[in-house]
Amino acid sequence: MGILETIRNPQDLSKLSEAQLDQLAAEVREFLIGNVSQTGGHLGPNLGVVELTIAVHRIFDSPRDSIVFDTGHQSYVHKLLTGRQDFSTLRQQGGMSGYPDRAESEHDIVESSHASSSLSWADGISRARQLTGDGDRYVIAVVGDGALTGGMAWEAINNIAADKKRRVVIVVNDNGRSYAATVGGFADYLASLRPTIDSFRAAPTYEGTLDWWRRRLQNGGPAGQFTYKSLHAMKKGVKDWWAPQGMFEDLGMKYIGPVDGHDLQAMENALSTARNYAGPVIVHAMTEKGHGYAPARAHEADQFHAVGIIDPETGEPTEAGGAKSWTAVFADEIADIADERKDIVGITGAMLIPVGLHKFAARHPERVFDVGIAEQHALTSAAGMAFGGLHPVVAVYATFLNRAFDQLLMDVALHKAGVTVVLDRAGVTGPDGPSHHGMWDMAMVQIVPGLHLAAPRDATRLREELREAVAIEDAPSVIRYSKGTVGAEVEALERLSDGVDVLARRPAGSSENDVLIVSVGAMSELALDVSNRLGAQGISSTVVDPRWLLPVRRSIIALASQHRLVICIEDGVRAGGVGSRIRQEMRAAGVDTALNEVGLPVEFLDHGSRNQVLERVGLTAQQITHDVVAQVLGTKVPFARPLPGQSHPSTGSLPIL
């Protein structure tokens, strides 16, 4: 039996010798490579925090002490050390989440996988501990992978640093190249002294002694004040040269490090020192993403930040590449547009490659800006660029637009800025779960005055609608598309005068108009399947793709008036979604045709494949067809308009109020 198999909870770590701990770290890496290569997941980040996580659990007492992981994709090691060692169902429906999950363990706290929020959680938890008499309990926030580029993190640090008694330890998992590695004999000598010096500086008497001398010198007349200023300047200069701590300590935060995050003993010493300080502390750990796995370290783009199913020996994908992805289509088209128009600029939030701006950046590096994990800043900066005569294209994951809604509303839309927002991974995304589903965007932007919203159904329409979007100069435009590969081209029977595409009329040439099916974006295949099934039941239908969902096209309203029932199929939340907006526009135009919104429930949807999630919520051709047939027959609300000579279905007597 290996050592990892004997670990059922963090307390088991205290029984291990130094040699056993080293063996445990090696076993954890072997486990991660062997298992994540079979399921896919966040491999590189977790390989980089093996020793760091072991040290955190050795020094602190989870769950009494609260451990919060920023973003949470680096929590696999934490899961292993807290008794979860069956990774066979990682990120699969009904299986282990790829992020912390309260339903899995009392050791998990923050389930949201949006970055830069962990320090606000730590601030809130530590405040609660103080007010409830549990001020001796620690809160440990593990933050890294660019999360400190998010403004929310610095807002939290500002508040944490203001209270010197709260027991908050911020472990900065620095796996980037912000600071050059120190080399040479003198650097090694300084590094050997650092644990002793950090222990001395974090001792409770240290700050008291400094305060005493500070007061004595400042009250000692001109000579004393000159001496204090000289000594303080010299001390600050030496500290800033030695380590990048000045910014943190200027905020009033004790700084420890930098520490080799792969040296378990060094990490334990640093964390023990932080624990003994009993106040807010930054522990700066230098790590390598993908540490210990050569294929990950050799991967230039992201050190295997996230992988699919791979060969564990080589790191190469085991499945052949499929059709072109939505992201790849966008990447090619926006780069071509940028070649044609010098006013086009790109903005990304720490995701240049994942959102497809890398080709644009390769051709025009001076016109693509990575602002870090700062979506709020990205949108307002884009408004400023538009004012300056540019047309910004802001590319983010759909779920992350949530964080910049105020800026979209008040900075971009209010000022009628010509800004295009491109939302990747819209709708149900699958294995990453509730925080990553891009299901809120269409309902959210419905209330933004003047906004134009498009949802392409295939690659041709994505290229077409992107070009139409960047031509809009007096309002924000949003284009959203799904995760994964683009489906087959869906050609239209005709395009109406306002740009709406008619995809099908069944039966062909029929004068009957039973059901109007409004297909949103990538739901066209599903909509056409429903239309075919309805035809088999003797129910006629027309399928349309609005292409531009906002403003609602007049032809949609006109077609609705000519049919007995309208259904809108979308992969966003039903509440306040596209169907809801069309129904409002119909009522405003005096059209009383019943409309059924077919979309996602207002729920946090658990992880699973896209198809599994859609089936779980009833977004299947079989279920939709079943409901529509019942509505046409008058046995399910909303009822289709009755045929001439038929009585209107009734739901029964009126309720007694």
Disulfide bonds with the S-S distance in Angstrom:
none
